Amino acid sequence: MASLIAGTTGKAKALDLFGGDRKWNADSWTASDDTVRGGKSRSDLEVSAHGSSARFYGCLDIKTLGGAGFASQKATGEWDLGEYVAIRVEVEKGDKKRYTFILKDKLLPPDPENGREQATISYEADFELPSQTIPGDTHNRTVIIPFANLNPTYRGKLKKDAPDLDTKNIKQISLMMRSFFGTQEGDFSLTLKSLTAIPEIPKQLSDTSVTDVDARKLEEGKESAAQRSDQKTDDRPGQLGRSAGLWSRVSDLDSLEVFRWD
């Protein structure tokens, strides 16, 4: 699969998109839930008093739409990320459900008939926080999402002939909770400290464990996160690593690389 990156990389400093040097602002985000399709899922983004963190939360309903469902928050704007190679997600607190991070480089005017946003190609990666020995929520984790790991989809289906992601013209950033074919539902909560574009993968993150698993089993809900974390791994230098977890679907849907680090 192509790298899905159009643009060049340089020696730019890390760029805080939300959080960090740029305080979170709830007004920058809007809900995009399955209510547009008759569902009952809901999402919200709640910003802390000083704008230092934001909580993406809600309830995913999968019964109304017969096993499907999604709840998401999106921010629309203009971001030139041509000198960057990845997004660093700093998590303050989160459950162990699977989330989707999405970028778009093209938006269309609202549908004149119903006023809804018209579909364009999404470049996305799914991630879930690794388990901890202490039961309950996971705290203070970092997820690195390389642009090269974003997969192009259109209306929820992989689009193999999609053009490369134009990182110089990012128009929308989204966080999504979805059912993954009925494998998760109910309340969800993910508190973020920041979303930051980074120009290179930090050298101290060079060692990680990568596990190949069957993407079809994952998509059909036949393999759990616990089963994945128990599988034997091979160390592959030059990859990512730190207290975080990232997995993204691959184009041939025959295998999936799971990035895990402790």
Solvent accessible surface area in square Angstrom, and as a share of the most:
residue,aa,sasa,rsa
1,M,121,0.54
2,A,63,0.49
3,S,63,0.40
4,L,6,0.03
5,I,42,0.22
6,A,39,0.30
7,G,38,0.36
8,T,94,0.54
9,T,78,0.45
10,G,31,0.30
11,K,187,0.79
12,A,24,0.19
13,K,178,0.76
14,A,54,0.42
15,L,46,0.23
16,D,26,0.14
17,L,8,0.04
18,F,16,0.07
19,G,0,0.00
20,G,44,0.42
21,D,135,0.70
22,R,126,0.46
23,K,127,0.54
24,W,8,0.03
25,N,77,0.39
26,A,44,0.34
27,D,129,0.67
28,S,48,0.31
29,W,12,0.04
30,T,77,0.45
31,A,56,0.44
32,S,34,0.22
33,D,13,0.07
34,D,0,0.00
35,T,80,0.47
36,V,62,0.36
37,R,158,0.58
38,G,49,0.47
39,G,7,0.07
40,K,145,0.62
41,S,0,0.00
42,R,134,0.49
43,S,13,0.08
44,D,66,0.34
45,L,10,0.05
46,E,89,0.40
47,V,37,0.21
48,S,43,0.28
49,A,106,0.82
50,H,152,0.68
51,G,6,0.06
52,S,60,0.39
53,S,10,0.07
54,A,1,0.01
55,R,87,0.32
56,F,1,0.00
57,Y,46,0.17
58,G,4,0.04
59,C,39,0.23
60,L,2,0.01
61,D,31,0.16
62,I,16,0.08
63,K,157,0.66
64,T,59,0.34
65,L,57,0.28
66,G,72,0.70
67,G,24,0.23
68,A,52,0.40
69,G,8,0.07
70,F,31,0.13
71,A,0,0.00
72,S,4,0.02
73,Q,6,0.03
74,K,37,0.16
75,A,1,0.01
76,T,85,0.49
77,G,25,0.24
78,E,131,0.59
79,W,33,0.12
80,D,90,0.47
81,L,0,0.00
82,G,1,0.01
83,E,81,0.37
84,Y,20,0.08
85,V,31,0.18
86,A,0,0.00
87,I,1,0.00
88,R,60,0.22
89,V,0,0.00
90,E,32,0.14
91,V,0,0.00
92,E,69,0.31
93,K,88,0.37
94,G,1,0.01
95,D,27,0.14
96,K,73,0.31
97,K,47,0.20
98,R,22,0.08
99,Y,1,0.00
100,T,0,0.00
101,F,1,0.00
102,I,11,0.05
103,L,0,0.00
104,K,22,0.09
105,D,29,0.15
106,K,121,0.51
107,L,56,0.28
108,L,70,0.35
109,P,96,0.60
110,P,84,0.53
111,D,40,0.21
112,P,129,0.81
113,E,163,0.73
114,N,82,0.42
115,G,52,0.50
116,R,120,0.44
117,E,69,0.31
118,Q,61,0.27
119,A,30,0.23
120,T,12,0.07
121,I,33,0.16
122,S,15,0.10
123,Y,2,0.01
124,E,4,0.02
125,A,1,0.01
126,D,1,0.01
127,F,0,0.00
128,E,23,0.10
129,L,8,0.04
130,P,24,0.15
131,S,84,0.54
132,Q,54,0.24
133,T,140,0.82
134,I,123,0.62
135,P,123,0.78
136,G,52,0.50
137,D,56,0.29
138,T,0,0.00
139,H,87,0.39
140,N,100,0.51
141,R,29,0.11
142,T,6,0.04
143,V,0,0.00
144,I,1,0.00
145,I,0,0.00
146,P,15,0.10
147,F,0,0.00
148,A,51,0.40
149,N,32,0.17
150,L,0,0.00
151,N,5,0.03
152,P,5,0.03
153,T,3,0.02
154,Y,83,0.31
155,R,165,0.60
156,G,49,0.47
157,K,157,0.66
158,L,44,0.22
159,K,64,0.27
160,K,153,0.65
161,D,114,0.59
162,A,15,0.11
163,P,88,0.55
164,D,62,0.32
165,L,0,0.00
166,D,44,0.23
167,T,0,0.00
168,K,93,0.39
169,N,63,0.32
170,I,0,0.00
171,K,48,0.21
172,Q,7,0.03
173,I,0,0.00
174,S,9,0.06
175,L,0,0.00
176,M,29,0.13
177,M,1,0.01
178,R,35,0.13
179,S,5,0.03
180,F,10,0.04
181,F,150,0.63
182,G,32,0.31
183,T,63,0.37
184,Q,25,0.11
185,E,78,0.35
186,G,24,0.23
187,D,104,0.54
188,F,6,0.02
189,S,33,0.21
190,L,0,0.00
191,T,17,0.10
192,L,1,0.00
193,K,71,0.30
194,S,11,0.07
195,L,0,0.00
196,T,1,0.01
197,A,0,0.00
198,I,5,0.03
199,P,22,0.14
200,E,98,0.44
201,I,53,0.27
202,P,30,0.19
203,K,175,0.74
204,Q,137,0.61
205,L,3,0.02
206,S,45,0.29
207,D,106,0.55
208,T,9,0.05
209,S,25,0.16
210,V,3,0.02
211,T,6,0.03
212,D,75,0.39
213,V,11,0.06
214,D,51,0.26
215,A,1,0.00
216,R,128,0.47
217,K,99,0.42
218,L,1,0.00
219,E,24,0.11
220,E,95,0.43
221,G,36,0.34
222,K,141,0.60
223,E,20,0.09
224,S,54,0.35
225,A,47,0.36
226,A,67,0.52
227,Q,98,0.44
228,R,7,0.03
229,S,51,0.33
230,D,119,0.62
231,Q,63,0.28
232,K,174,0.74
233,T,39,0.23
234,D,75,0.39
235,D,119,0.61
236,R,81,0.30
237,P,113,0.71
238,G,67,0.64
239,Q,59,0.26
240,L,10,0.05
241,G,4,0.04
242,R,97,0.35
243,S,38,0.24
244,A,0,0.00
245,G,5,0.05
246,L,3,0.01
247,W,3,0.01
248,S,5,0.03
249,R,28,0.10
250,V,40,0.23
251,S,25,0.16
252,D,75,0.39
253,L,61,0.31
254,D,81,0.42
255,S,45,0.29
256,L,1,0.00
257,E,53,0.24
258,V,8,0.05
259,F,8,0.03
260,R,59,0.21
261,W,13,0.05
262,D,149,0.77
